Each structure stands twice: as structure tokens, then as C-alpha cells.
């Protein structure tokens, strides 16, 4: 489970939060996009991150979901 600790950025494509994991107590970044976003791009970003997940020069994709 992840807990939001603070917003660290936002823009036209969503908001970025610093989150803490209850499993390993490590900080992670979480991008949030409103369900009614006019330009829904998060699913595209997820597909790209999954394809480049073996490259150490890009953020590591952990998981996605809807809440």
C-alpha cells in the first residue's frame, strides 16, 4: 500500500506525488490523472514505461491502478 506524503509537481497532464510504501518504507513517485481528463495520456505513458523498464535511464514502472 502507498501513502501520499506531498505533491511534488503538477501540470496539464496530471499531478506527481511523493508516496511512501508500507511494504518497504521507501519513497516512490506517483502520477495521478483525473478520470475525466480532457487529454488522457497516462495509459500511453504506462505502456511506454513498461516497454523501456529494463533501461536504467528512465523511471522504473512499478504498477498502475484506479482508485
Backbone torsions as a table, in degrees:
resi	resn	phi	psi	omega
1	UNK	NA	147.9	179.8
2	UNK	-116.8	143.9	175.8
3	UNK	-120.0	127.8	176.1
4	UNK	-67.9	133.2	176.6
5	UNK	-111.8	-36.4	177.9
6	UNK	-166.6	149.8	175.0
7	UNK	-80.2	131.1	-179.0
8	UNK	-114.6	-2.9	177.1
9	UNK	-178.8	160.7	175.9
10	UNK	-162.9	161.6	179.8
11	UNK	-172.6	-161.9	-177.4
12	UNK	-69.2	-12.1	-177.4
13	UNK	-113.7	13.6	177.2
14	UNK	130.2	-171.3	-179.3
15	UNK	-123.7	149.2	178.8
16	UNK	-114.0	131.9	179.6
17	UNK	-121.8	145.4	167.2
18	UNK	-83.1	127.0	-179.9
19	UNK	-124.9	155.3	177.8
20	UNK	-115.6	135.3	179.4
21	UNK	-86.6	136.2	175.5
22	UNK	-81.4	-12.2	-179.3
23	UNK	-82.3	-40.9	-176.2
24	UNK	-129.5	5.4	179.8
25	UNK	57.3	22.1	178.8
26	UNK	-95.8	149.0	175.8
27	UNK	-81.8	145.3	177.1
28	UNK	-136.7	166.9	173.4
29	UNK	-106.8	140.2	179.7
30	UNK	-129.1	127.6	176.0
31	UNK	-98.4	135.0	-177.7
32	UNK	-123.2	133.8	177.5
33	UNK	-125.1	132.7	178.4
34	UNK	-59.4	144.8	179.3
35	UNK	-61.8	-27.0	-179.6
36	UNK	-103.0	28.1	-178.2
37	UNK	-60.6	136.7	179.1
38	UNK	-68.2	-34.9	178.2
39	UNK	-118.5	83.2	-179.2
40	UNK	-74.2	106.1	-177.2
41	UNK	-118.5	-8.4	-174.5
42	UNK	-61.9	-40.2	179.7
43	UNK	-64.2	-35.8	175.9
44	UNK	-66.7	-44.3	178.3
45	UNK	-60.1	-40.1	178.6
46	UNK	-61.6	-44.3	-179.4
47	UNK	-63.8	-37.5	178.2
48	UNK	-68.1	-46.8	-179.7
49	UNK	-61.4	-37.0	177.2
50	UNK	-63.4	-38.1	-179.0
51	UNK	-70.5	-29.9	-177.9
52	UNK	-106.2	18.8	-173.8
53	UNK	-63.6	-19.3	179.8
54	UNK	-86.3	-5.3	-179.3
55	UNK	-91.0	128.5	-177.4
56	UNK	-81.3	3.5	-179.4
57	UNK	-97.0	1.3	-179.2
58	UNK	-127.2	159.1	177.9
59	UNK	-59.6	142.7	178.0
60	UNK	-82.2	128.0	177.7
61	UNK	-80.8	129.2	-179.2
62	UNK	-103.2	-58.5	177.7
63	UNK	-165.6	169.4	176.0
64	UNK	-134.4	162.9	179.4
65	UNK	-176.6	177.8	179.2
66	UNK	-128.4	133.8	177.5
67	UNK	-143.0	NA	NA
